[in-house]
Amino acid sequence: MKSLMQQALGADWEKLPPALQAHYRFGTNTDSGHMDIHYPGYLQPLLSALRLLGALVNRRGSRVDTVVEKEVVGERQYWRRTVTYPDGRVIRFDSFWVAAGAGEVIEFVNPVLGLQMAPYVRGERLHYRGVRYVARIGPLLLPIPEWLMLGHATIVEEAVDDTRFAMDFRLTHPLLGEVFRYAGEFETASRGS
């Protein structure tokens, strides 16, 4: 069976190096590594409020231990992120992904709020371009302008070697500039499918 990413990328899936294919393959797997998490201090109250809705991580840090467990159930791929800080504090950031058609995916941080993204391959790197934020009300997907939220999302992922990859996620607001970033390096291990 094809993963959501295989479906979205089509023939370009074959251009991805082995580490990125392992990260997105169909089934159940775990990414283990570390992340740097940065955002301006003045956004702390907003990020703390968004955290109550299940969005993002509301604590900064460097080389923070991170484990991402991914599992497919029906038409959804569930992502369960566990971020463990040196002082022992743990933050969970869970989401689920669904196909959005036309080579796009939506990552929902709760049953209502999501980010629609268009993945594409350039060279051996996987890029995501944020398309829009959405609010799901029953069967309807209502668009939310990027400027009304935290801005435009971009992600770049590239293989470090055959088993490890690096990722860089950024949110850039048209008026405030870069308002959130997390980046890190991970290794994927399959847990079967």
QUIQUI-V692999 format. One record per residue. N is the residue number from 1. RES is the residue in one letter. PHI is phi as a letter, one per 40 degrees, with the letter a starting at -180 (* if undefined). OMEGA is omega in radians with two decimals (* if undefined). D_FIRST is the distance of its C-alpha to the first C-alpha in whole Angstrom. Layout:
BEGIN
n:N res:RES phi:PHI omega:OMEGA d_first:D_FIRST
n:N res:RES phi:PHI omega:OMEGA d_first:D_FIRST
END
This chain:
BEGIN
n:1 res:M phi:* omega:-3.12 d_first:0
n:2 res:K phi:c omega:3.08 d_first:4
n:3 res:S phi:c omega:3.07 d_first:7
n:4 res:L phi:d omega:-3.13 d_first:10
n:5 res:M phi:c omega:3.08 d_first:12
n:6 res:Q phi:d omega:3.13 d_first:10
n:7 res:Q phi:c omega:-3.09 d_first:10
n:8 res:A phi:c omega:-3.06 d_first:13
n:9 res:L phi:c omega:-3.10 d_first:14
n:10 res:G phi:g omega:-3.10 d_first:13
n:11 res:A phi:c omega:3.14 d_first:15
n:12 res:D phi:c omega:3.07 d_first:17
n:13 res:W phi:d omega:-3.09 d_first:14
n:14 res:E phi:c omega:3.12 d_first:15
n:15 res:K phi:c omega:-3.10 d_first:19
n:16 res:L phi:c omega:3.05 d_first:18
n:17 res:P phi:c omega:-3.07 d_first:19
n:18 res:P phi:d omega:-3.11 d_first:18
n:19 res:A phi:c omega:3.14 d_first:19
n:20 res:L phi:c omega:3.06 d_first:17
n:21 res:Q phi:c omega:3.12 d_first:14
n:22 res:A phi:c omega:-3.14 d_first:14
n:23 res:H phi:c omega:-3.04 d_first:15
n:24 res:Y phi:b omega:-3.07 d_first:12
n:25 res:R phi:c omega:3.10 d_first:9
n:26 res:F phi:c omega:3.08 d_first:7
n:27 res:G phi:h omega:-3.08 d_first:9
n:28 res:T phi:b omega:3.10 d_first:13
n:29 res:N phi:a omega:-3.10 d_first:15
n:30 res:T phi:b omega:3.02 d_first:19
n:31 res:D phi:b omega:3.10 d_first:21
n:32 res:S phi:b omega:3.13 d_first:24
n:33 res:G phi:i omega:-3.12 d_first:27
n:34 res:H phi:a omega:-3.14 d_first:30
n:35 res:M phi:b omega:2.89 d_first:31
n:36 res:D phi:b omega:-3.10 d_first:34
n:37 res:I phi:b omega:-3.08 d_first:34
n:38 res:H phi:b omega:2.98 d_first:37
n:39 res:Y phi:a omega:3.13 d_first:38
n:40 res:P phi:c omega:-3.11 d_first:42
n:41 res:G phi:d omega:-3.10 d_first:44
n:42 res:Y phi:c omega:3.13 d_first:45
n:43 res:L phi:c omega:-3.09 d_first:41
n:44 res:Q phi:d omega:3.14 d_first:41
n:45 res:P phi:c omega:3.13 d_first:42
n:46 res:L phi:c omega:3.14 d_first:40
n:47 res:L phi:c omega:3.08 d_first:37
n:48 res:S phi:c omega:3.08 d_first:38
n:49 res:A phi:c omega:3.11 d_first:38
n:50 res:L phi:c omega:3.12 d_first:35
n:51 res:R phi:c omega:3.09 d_first:34
n:52 res:L phi:c omega:3.10 d_first:35
n:53 res:L phi:c omega:3.12 d_first:32
n:54 res:G phi:g omega:-3.04 d_first:30
n:55 res:A phi:c omega:2.96 d_first:30
n:56 res:L phi:f omega:-3.14 d_first:30
n:57 res:V phi:b omega:-3.03 d_first:32
n:58 res:N phi:b omega:3.06 d_first:36
n:59 res:R phi:a omega:3.12 d_first:37
n:60 res:R phi:c omega:3.07 d_first:38
n:61 res:G phi:i omega:3.10 d_first:37
n:62 res:S phi:b omega:3.13 d_first:37
n:63 res:R phi:f omega:-3.13 d_first:35
n:64 res:V phi:c omega:3.12 d_first:34
n:65 res:D phi:d omega:-3.08 d_first:31
n:66 res:T phi:b omega:3.05 d_first:28
n:67 res:V phi:b omega:3.13 d_first:25
n:68 res:V phi:b omega:3.10 d_first:21
n:69 res:E phi:b omega:-3.12 d_first:19
n:70 res:K phi:b omega:-3.10 d_first:16
n:71 res:E phi:a omega:3.11 d_first:14
n:72 res:V phi:c omega:3.04 d_first:11
n:73 res:V phi:b omega:-3.09 d_first:13
n:74 res:G phi:g omega:-3.12 d_first:12
n:75 res:E phi:c omega:-3.08 d_first:12
n:76 res:R phi:b omega:2.96 d_first:13
n:77 res:Q phi:b omega:-3.12 d_first:13
n:78 res:Y phi:c omega:3.08 d_first:16
n:79 res:W phi:b omega:3.12 d_first:19
n:80 res:R phi:b omega:-3.10 d_first:22
n:81 res:R phi:b omega:3.07 d_first:24
n:82 res:T phi:b omega:-3.09 d_first:27
n:83 res:V phi:b omega:-3.05 d_first:30
n:84 res:T phi:b omega:-3.10 d_first:33
n:85 res:Y phi:c omega:-3.12 d_first:36
n:86 res:P phi:d omega:-3.14 d_first:39
n:87 res:D phi:c omega:3.11 d_first:41
n:88 res:G phi:g omega:3.13 d_first:39
n:89 res:R phi:c omega:-3.12 d_first:38
n:90 res:V phi:b omega:3.03 d_first:34
n:91 res:I phi:b omega:3.06 d_first:32
n:92 res:R phi:b omega:3.06 d_first:29
n:93 res:F phi:b omega:-3.09 d_first:27
n:94 res:D phi:b omega:3.09 d_first:24
n:95 res:S phi:a omega:2.98 d_first:22
n:96 res:F phi:b omega:-3.10 d_first:18
n:97 res:W phi:b omega:3.03 d_first:16
n:98 res:V phi:b omega:3.06 d_first:15
n:99 res:A phi:c omega:3.13 d_first:14
n:100 res:A phi:b omega:-3.10 d_first:18
n:101 res:G phi:g omega:3.08 d_first:17
n:102 res:A phi:f omega:3.10 d_first:19
n:103 res:G phi:g omega:-3.12 d_first:17
n:104 res:E phi:b omega:3.09 d_first:18
n:105 res:V phi:b omega:3.03 d_first:17
n:106 res:I phi:b omega:3.03 d_first:20
n:107 res:E phi:b omega:3.12 d_first:20
n:108 res:F phi:c omega:3.09 d_first:22
n:109 res:V phi:c omega:3.01 d_first:25
n:110 res:N phi:a omega:-3.08 d_first:26
n:111 res:P phi:c omega:-3.06 d_first:25
n:112 res:V phi:b omega:-2.98 d_first:28
n:113 res:L phi:c omega:3.14 d_first:28
n:114 res:G phi:a omega:3.07 d_first:25
n:115 res:L phi:b omega:3.09 d_first:25
n:116 res:Q phi:c omega:-3.05 d_first:23
n:117 res:M phi:b omega:3.09 d_first:22
n:118 res:A phi:b omega:3.09 d_first:21
n:119 res:P phi:c omega:3.06 d_first:19
n:120 res:Y phi:a omega:-3.11 d_first:20
n:121 res:V phi:b omega:3.03 d_first:21
n:122 res:R phi:b omega:-3.01 d_first:25
n:123 res:G phi:g omega:3.07 d_first:25
n:124 res:E phi:b omega:3.14 d_first:23
n:125 res:R phi:b omega:3.02 d_first:23
n:126 res:L phi:c omega:3.12 d_first:21
n:127 res:H phi:b omega:2.96 d_first:23
n:128 res:Y phi:b omega:3.02 d_first:23
n:129 res:R phi:b omega:3.07 d_first:25
n:130 res:G phi:c omega:3.13 d_first:26
n:131 res:V phi:c omega:-3.14 d_first:26
n:132 res:R phi:a omega:2.93 d_first:28
n:133 res:Y phi:c omega:-3.14 d_first:28
n:134 res:V phi:b omega:2.97 d_first:28
n:135 res:A phi:b omega:-3.13 d_first:29
n:136 res:R phi:c omega:3.09 d_first:27
n:137 res:I phi:b omega:-3.04 d_first:30
n:138 res:G phi:f omega:-3.14 d_first:28
n:139 res:P phi:c omega:-3.07 d_first:26
n:140 res:L phi:c omega:2.99 d_first:28
n:141 res:L phi:b omega:-3.13 d_first:27
n:142 res:L phi:c omega:3.14 d_first:30
n:143 res:P phi:c omega:3.05 d_first:31
n:144 res:I phi:b omega:-3.12 d_first:33
n:145 res:P phi:d omega:-3.13 d_first:34
n:146 res:E phi:d omega:-3.08 d_first:33
n:147 res:W phi:c omega:3.14 d_first:37
n:148 res:L phi:c omega:3.11 d_first:37
n:149 res:M phi:b omega:-3.10 d_first:35
n:150 res:L phi:c omega:3.07 d_first:35
n:151 res:G phi:h omega:-3.03 d_first:34
n:152 res:H phi:c omega:-3.14 d_first:32
n:153 res:A phi:c omega:2.97 d_first:29
n:154 res:T phi:b omega:3.07 d_first:28
n:155 res:I phi:b omega:3.01 d_first:25
n:156 res:V phi:b omega:3.09 d_first:25
n:157 res:E phi:b omega:3.12 d_first:23
n:158 res:E phi:a omega:3.12 d_first:24
n:159 res:A phi:c omega:3.00 d_first:23
n:160 res:V phi:c omega:3.03 d_first:26
n:161 res:D phi:a omega:-3.07 d_first:25
n:162 res:D phi:c omega:-3.09 d_first:22
n:163 res:T phi:b omega:-3.08 d_first:22
n:164 res:R phi:b omega:3.09 d_first:23
n:165 res:F phi:b omega:3.06 d_first:23
n:166 res:A phi:b omega:3.11 d_first:26
n:167 res:M phi:b omega:-3.13 d_first:25
n:168 res:D phi:a omega:-3.13 d_first:28
n:169 res:F phi:b omega:-3.14 d_first:28
n:170 res:R phi:b omega:2.99 d_first:31
n:171 res:L phi:b omega:-3.10 d_first:32
n:172 res:T phi:b omega:-3.13 d_first:35
n:173 res:H phi:c omega:-3.11 d_first:37
n:174 res:P phi:c omega:3.13 d_first:40
n:175 res:L phi:b omega:-3.01 d_first:43
n:176 res:L phi:b omega:-3.09 d_first:42
n:177 res:G phi:g omega:-3.11 d_first:40
n:178 res:E phi:c omega:-3.07 d_first:38
n:179 res:V phi:b omega:3.13 d_first:37
n:180 res:F phi:a omega:3.07 d_first:35
n:181 res:R phi:a omega:2.85 d_first:33
n:182 res:Y phi:b omega:-3.08 d_first:31
n:183 res:A phi:a omega:3.13 d_first:30
n:184 res:G phi:a omega:-3.14 d_first:29
n:185 res:E phi:b omega:-3.03 d_first:27
n:186 res:F phi:a omega:3.00 d_first:24
n:187 res:E phi:b omega:-3.08 d_first:23
n:188 res:T phi:b omega:3.03 d_first:19
n:189 res:A phi:b omega:3.12 d_first:19
n:190 res:S phi:c omega:3.05 d_first:15
n:191 res:R phi:b omega:-3.08 d_first:16
n:192 res:G phi:g omega:-3.11 d_first:13
n:193 res:S phi:b omega:* d_first:10
END
